Amino acid sequence: MRKIRFLVSIIVLLLFQHAARAQSSWITGNVKDSTNNSIPFATVAVKGTGKAVTTDEKGNFKIEASKGSTLIFSAAGYSPREFSVEGNAPVYIYLENKKLQEVVVTALGIVRTKNSLPYATQQVSGEEITKTLNTNFVDNLSGKVSGLQITASNTIGGSTNAILRGFKSLTQNNQALFVVDGVPYDNTNQSQNGFDLGNAASDINPDDIASINVLKGAAASALYGSRASNGVILITTKKGTKRKGVGVTISSGVTVGSPDKSTLPVYQTQYGEGYGSQGYDPAYPGQSGFFYYTPTFNSNGQPVNVVQTDVDAATGPAYDPGQLVYNWDAFIPGDANYGKATPWAPAAHHNPTDFFETPVTTATNISIDGGDENTEFRVGYTRSDDMGLLPNSTLVKNLISIGGSHKITDVLTVGAVLDFSDVAGIGRDGYTYSSQQNPMMDFREWWPTNVNIQDQKTDYFRNNSNATWNRLGGYTDPSTQTVAYHNNLYWNRYQNTEDDDRKRILGNINVNYKITPWLNLFGRVSTDQYNQFVEYHTAVGSVHQSSYSRYNITYGETNYDLLLTFNRDISKDLNLKALVGSNIRRVDNSSIFATTNGGLVVPGVYALANSVNTPAAPIETQSTKEVDAIFGGVTLSYKDFLTLDATLRGEKSSTLPVANNTYYYPSISGNFVFSKLLGDLGWLSYGKLRANYAEVGGDAPVYSVQNTFQYVAPFNGQPTSAPPVINNNPDLVPEKNRTYEFGLEASFLKNRVGFDITYYHAQQIDQIMPISVSTSSGYGQYFVNGGTVQNEGIEFTLNLTPIKNRDFSWNIALNWSKNNNTVLSLYHNQPSYLIANYGFNTQLVAEVGKPYGVIRGSDYTYVNGQKEVGADGYYILNPNSLTDIGNINPDWIAGINNSFNYKSFSLSFLIDIHQGGSVYSLDKDFGDYSGLYPSTAGNNDKGNPVRSPLSQGGGIILPGVTADGKPNAVYVSASDINQGQFPFSSYNNFADKSYVYSASYVKLREVAITYSFPSRIVNKIGFIKGIDISLTGRNLWIIHKDLPYSDPEQGYASGNASIGFQVGAYPSVRTFGFNAKFKL
Amino acid sequence: MQKILILILFIPLLIFSFSCTKNLSSLNNDPKNPLTVPSGSLLVNGEKNFSDALNSTANGVGPFRVLTQSWTENTYVSEARYILSAADAPSGWWNAFYSNTPGTAQTTSILNSLNDAKIAAAKDVTDQDVLRNDLIITDILEVYGYSILVNTYGNVPYVQALKDSIPFPAYDDAKTIYYDLLHRLDTAIAGLNPNAASWGSYDQIYGGDIGQWKKFAATLQLKLATVVADVDPATYSKYVTSAVNTGVFTSNADNAIIQYQGSPTGNTNPAYQTFITRHDYSPANLIVNTLLAWNDPRLPLFYTQFQGQYTGGVPGAGNGYVKFSQFSPGWLDPLLPGDFLDYSETEFLLAEAVERGIIVGGTAEDHYDKAITASILFWGGSATDAATYLTQPGVSYSTAAGDWKQKIGYQQWIAFANQGWDAWTSIRRLGYPDIDNINPPVGANGNLPRRFYYPNNEETSNSVNWAKAVQAVSGGTTDDVSTNLWWEK
């Protein structure tokens, strides 16, 4: 495959050589703005000749001109400049920002001057997104937009949460809406069966992105309707440009990763596998029972020490290399230690790093664009290959994009876009509490260090068998052993795989008709369709019954848009813009899930027909949702400094009851560019105040108005069906989001210092949600209009250019945001509502008066703020097993980006800060139970091993005070978990509270060094117009965190219950990348 | 030309735009899931789920065999140590009866299936006599279901339960509910009409046989009444007498059982399902040693030998799977029937009635012998086995140790080896075997629970009513498993 890719690159190079070779006398150069950012697509014209070119994305240009002629540089939003040509030296031109004229893409693709914008948006350039190579561009938004909380997973192709201005909905989707060139792009999380298949927005090709605009509040997104109530991430893709010949860009990059050790567990290495005195046998009273004392198949009938291979905890005997024991490998035929007693010691290779592979990502992109007066086009192809941290995990993406437009007549333009993506994963990372799917569950919770991972590998590959360390019985006859809880790790990775493939087409055809210079009609039909096919395998010989399952999902969304826009100066100072439009959106979803029954007949054949018993009927779903919308808007601008905006949108949604399915909602906003009135103050470059109020209505998820029964497999030949578990509601009314927002933007000292501060206040009212009710009602949930959540907060961005001269500049961009989230009320005046069960005895809860997402679990009792300990030395837990012990919302988040440019070099680094919020670690809790972590071993203050019996000076003083406030001084035993002498973990004497940590972190998120070859060097190569080379690093350093052994950012796939809970968490991966970009 | 072009380009779009679905609400009709189903299909579901719950081996649903030391846990021993919060069986057991929460593995439940079967029957059964029988049979099963809830938790939602319009039902007083249940059985017995058909082959227990259902209702009345014997002898006497007059079970042929299937896996006996992949349980030492001491013929029917011996694990301690007897192929047979109520239990209850001075015919010993014999026969032993066994000094009613409570208690506990919830209630009622004193689990968290605490979801999602119920049952704010239910002295 790689060879083919290389060949294609060569052919492309050859094909376009001729386009460059013919010319002789060239002027090259670069166009930048006053803050040293490149200006793409600026026009460079030779005065009086009609000859013109545009700059590329990096601001580079190349034009034929004779000595003495004058070049005119111009670009939208900048004051034009002239330059007379004297020699062949490269020309570097800086254009002054006409800040007031800067344009921003807003809802429905309407381009507005930044000046007239009455709400908060923030733009990120495509360049910033592709600075570090990441096949999921959403991750690369982290820290770059105030108010946007990105929670990335560390897994291959894994999910990323993108939450704008906090959680709004208690149960529905809280993720921002992605819109690509005006067309909504489905971002459903298609994770299934505990495997993280990522969020579908990751299908977008990062190399196609020209810019991203983030519409944060309801006013900005009002025209998109209800689905945009969580904000919009608006993506504008690169377009063809009017130019001579064609432009070819080839970029290729590779990144190599390694796990961040600070996010991996550290083990105690004093005690190995076993469950205390579980092996005690009255026949051998002299033996402690920490081993089984039993004859093995080759011990000639003599009892010998056998490791308790049937348990998966590290609460066994103390290591003692002088003692020979039968370890797990003594029972694996073919293993070097088969039938041998070996020293009882930790294995040489027992860390997850011995299991991980080196993650490598390669990506190659070729894009070709061109155009003339009437036509423009761009085609692109990207291929990326991810090889993950886990053995046998790959993710391959093939992304093709084709786009173009043609002016049929002066007033009529047609355009079309077609993107095709094929994303195929093998061996994705499981995220649930399942050893088969998630090896990190083993490594963080149930893992003894006497297991040698390299031997496990050898044993698996010897004959591809499930030669596991965790076996039941069979010590006298190894052939009778069966797997206890854990398969061989390699068996899981190579036999029990998940694989998936998603083929997706996103396309649109659009027509634009300029009826008059001030009246324009635009129409578009767009569609986003994908098929996802997922297969799951459990091989014969695994812990779980062998099985084959397949899951097919079909998703399709089609939008029909009509938009009539009016734009006319009513008087010299007054401009009126207006629009009316309609949108019809149809979303079709269907799926079918089928699985074998009772195991597989023939090992290794994964087909439904290879089922021991007749498979149950597949589970099918099918739904269609339609929303018809009409909308209109008016914008009045006075002298370019006062703008008043109003919109109204009406929707009719199929998911609501007929009586309530139509709803309208308005927005009104205004701004005031006060700097215009103040005249030229010198120090103040720009100042603007803005305010807005918006409402957005919302509909219900599909099928929430009437109850349906479920089919169950027939029992003894009788048809069987089950009642619904959710009580749907024929009386639902639309929900409403009400927001107001104030903002102040200003820049000073010729734009060297600039800030933007926004205060927003949003209430999500009458939320439609399935609320957890008492199951004694006969239902688990009721679908109701039930609750109000308020988000208010401040967003602040600051741009500084401390140094700027011709050769060197330094920019600082700071994003800071704070969101306060409060649940104001819940259905039926309930004080609380269950959002999700986090694992075993902890909950994620919404409570009135508190932020959305309170963690509940067991807690201690306290004396003067210290944990109370009873006379027996054990903690006294709060008798109420559900008390509030954490809250998943961060206090604030921030990103600081520093970039330095020196001639052709640029260096930038981004620091990402997440302050506050809590995370409950089931990993640490269970790992403590199984005696895995150093906190459960080591020496006590007497210098004796904690796990020695009290009689031998062992034991531990649990830190706390007695009822009278005196420090606890009683030792409790940790010597034998089998006899209940092991206080660690919430299973024993600790409360869940002990496993709630601060989710704060400070990360060095991105570092990029780029070198753009100067044109004088590039020119010598001939046909190449530009070469950029960059070295990048991502997630290089977690500067600060509180959560031990793990990355606080690591979530549990995506969705509302994905934050604040860790089970089988994957480590953070540092990546180092090399990128090269050629322009032809 | 241009106008034509514009027309060509825009007209299709306009057509699409106005082609929007005329009746949007039709899209709310789910083509894959039905609005109505045959009432009988809901009864099947209710009965099957009932049996699945009674036989559940999941430590998060029904850990009763472990609590009562018929089984014990191998390595992860929370329930064996009475730490119910680890797997949260109090939630699982509650939900198995009322309703499950979306997204859980088991998504259907007993009482809401039965309740919906009644609602559906009222619409799809046209013959009024048949409908009456259908409703009564379903009602009897509901009574049984509520009796288990009340005797597990104390006060539970009853009057307001299973109503579409009440998301947060109030709890009712346990005793009041219980007396209503006993009364409902009277009504049911009186109302069953042997001259009309009923559920027919939908009914997995008796195939719709009205005569059998009448016996079942009477036997259930006997069983429920016995629970209040210590606190309300008059009520006890009244209902036992009327049950016996109605006619209770007289042989194993009367047993209320559900036949499981060999496949699909979900239709096999739950014990079989558990042991396909996990090996979390071993027989407990108390029951193994008890059977051994009395040469119980059920020993090989229950267990396999380990290294030529029958040995059981120590409750609360870790028990290496490799060191003990395991369950017999018969016990782990996918086809092992699910037992709701059987003849053996009937005879034990009659023996107790004699001891409590109620005239039910026969002697206590007579009933006791019949009960044990029925149990042995049910597990595949022979009448000879049983007769021999009854001569064991530790077994024979005349020579067995202790008072009648101890004699009956021990034997009933053995007979309930696979009916964990009944074994728990039997121990709570009769006090034998006295696990707290003779074989307390290693690392036990207090004594054998006397009730379950309420589900966590009630505390969070029905918090107001939950707090009142806790106050009523435990007399405080702590939902305590050591609180005796109202019928315990």
Interface residues (C-beta under 8 A of the other chain):
Chain A: Y275 G276 S277 Q278 G279 D281 Y292 T294 Q308 D310 V311 A313 I408 T409 V411 L412 V414 L472 G473 G474 Y475 T482 A484 V511 Y513 L521 G523 R524 V525 V543 H544 Q545 Y560 L562 S582 I584 N597 G598 V612 N613 T614 P615 A616 E620 T621 Q622 S623 T624 K625 E626 D628 K652 S653 S654 T655 P657 V658 N661 V702 Y703 V705 Q706 N707 T708 F709 Q710 Y711 V712 A713 F715 N716 Q718 P719 T720 S721 A722 P723 V725 I726 N727 P770 I771 S772 V773 S774 T775 S776 S777 G778 Y779 G780 Q781 Y782 V784 Y827 H828 Q830 P831 S832 Y833 L834 N837 F840 N841 Q843 V845 R856 S858 P879 N880 S881 L882 I977 N978 Q979 G980 Q981 Y987
Chain B: Q2 L5 I6 L9 F10 L13 L14 F16 S17 C20 T21 L24 S25 L27 N28 N29 D30 P31 K32 N33 P34 L35 T36 V37 P38 G40 S41 L42 V44 N45 K48 N74 T75 S78 R81 I83 S85 A86 A87 D88 W94 N95 Y98 S99 N100 T101 P102 T104 T107 T108 S109 L111 N112 S113 N115 D116 V156 P157 A161 L162 K163 D164 I166 P167 F168 P169 S201 Y202 Q204 Q259 Q261 G262 S263 P264 T265 G266 N267 I276 T277 H279 G316 A317 G318 N319 G320 Y321 V322 K323 V442 G443 P455 N456 N457 E458 E459 T460 S461 N462 S463 V464 N465 T477 T478
